[in-house]
Amino acid sequence: MSAKELQDFNIKGFQQDLMDWYENNKRDLPWRRTSDPYKIWVSEIMLQQTKVDTVIPYFNRFIARFPTPQALADAEEQAVLKEWEGLGYYSRAKNFQHAVREVVASYDGVVPNNPDELGALKGIGPYTKGAILSIAFNQPVPAVDGNVMRVFSRILQIEENIAMQRVKKKFEEYVKQFVPTDRPSVFNQAVMELGALVCIPKTPQCLLCPVQSHCKAFRAGLERTLPVKSKDRKKKIIPYVVLLIKNKNNEYAVEKRSATGLLANMWQFLMVPIDEIGMDHIEHWVYGEYGLKIKLKGKKEKLKHVFSHLVWELDIYEAKLMEENKANDLLFKSKEEMELLPFSVSHSKIKELITE
């Protein structure tokens, strides 16, 4: 980016207008009532890819259950995943606990305020590092995520593709020039709030914007075409059959996913890709590693779950073992026992179906 974007730009006026608006209009969010770096860290991890309204109850429950780094470090992973159940992107929870255990082991449970030490912790990228350093420690560093890039692409009329890594780096360097040394916490949160409430993706509320007079995109009539971002790749669709197998004790067959890969260590009902069995044999086949002959009794529901990179299409069937003596090869849990296990979002919905 060249100096032309900042030519004649009133940075101090922009800062003042934005922070004045924020102080008078900011939402009352639980993580804004504290400067505890651990709690701010929790909020930033939860807010990745997740809406604020969804995060609030999870944040409150998580902090109540694990109020300190030591409490989280001492917890069983399954207990942490259970508190995360429904938020999705479960690797966030595992990486977070891994990083917190390192904080306990290496820094006596005190979140480091050194940029290099903080940035070396697992799951902490440039944005999360900037957010913690500025909000918790009041250090004048930028915190640049997609929302912040959207705001500044409009304010400065930057027409480069924000999906490109080199452009993201440029935004970090640019935003750094805007962060005031005396109130970095307020400024960074103000930019985030502007992006969440006013400078929204498709229909920016320009008539309500406190910094409209500073916005180059608004003056040029480009506020709806910026930022420039390459379109997401088409997601791969994988159809599955989910099996609701019940034993004589009214317990259901469940399994724990692999310790690595997608939804690692989460729980689910038995499921198999339709491609592995073929539609011609869908009512009677041998189930995977268990070698079980299974017959479908009736279709109960169809669900779709969208991940960032793929889509699960789930056909849910009540199913029966053709060889009852093979039931010992499966793990059965009662509805009460299942409530204690961390299920992924899609299988939590299936769990609700059988408890209705």
FENMO-V13617 format. One record per backbone hydrogen bond with DSSP energy under -1.0 kcal/mol. NH is the residue of the N-H (numbers start at 0). CO is the residue of the C=O. Records with the same first field share a line. If there is no record, write none. Layout:
# FENMO-V13617
NH=CO, CO
This chain:
# FENMO-V13617
4=1
5=2
8=5
10=8
13=9
14=10
15=11
16=12
17=13
18=14
19=15
20=16
21=17
22=18
23=19
24=20
25=21
28=26
31=28
32=29
39=35
40=36
41=37
42=38
43=39
44=40
45=41
46=42
49=46
54=50
55=51
58=54
59=55
60=56
61=57
62=58
63=59
64=60
65=61
71=67
72=68
73=69
79=75
80=76
81=77
82=78
83=79
86=83
91=88
93=89
94=90
95=91
96=92
97=93
98=94
99=95
100=96
101=97
102=98
103=99
104=100
105=101
106=102
108=102
109=106
117=113
118=114
119=115
120=117
123=120
128=124
129=125
130=126
131=127
132=128
133=129
134=130
135=131
136=131
138=132
140=138
148=144
149=145
150=146
151=147
152=148
153=149
154=150
155=151
157=152
161=227
163=160
167=163
168=164
169=165
170=166
171=167
172=168
173=169
174=170
175=171
176=173
177=174
178=174
186=182
187=183
188=184
189=185
190=186
191=187
192=188
193=189
194=190
195=191
196=192
197=193
198=193
199=197
204=197
205=203
207=204
208=205
211=208
213=210
214=211
215=154
216=153
218=214
219=215
221=216
224=221
225=221
235=308
237=310
239=312
240=271
241=314
242=269
243=316
246=250
249=246
251=332
252=244
253=330
254=267
256=265
263=260
264=257
265=262
266=341
267=254
271=240
273=238
275=272
276=273
277=273
280=277
281=278
283=280
284=293
286=291
290=286, 287
291=286
293=284
294=319
295=282
296=317
297=317
299=315
300=315
302=313
304=311
306=309
310=235
311=304
312=237
313=302
314=239
315=300
316=241
317=297
318=243
319=294
321=292
325=322
326=323
328=325
329=326
332=251
337=333
338=334
339=336
340=337
343=266
347=343
348=344
349=345
350=346
351=347
352=348
353=349
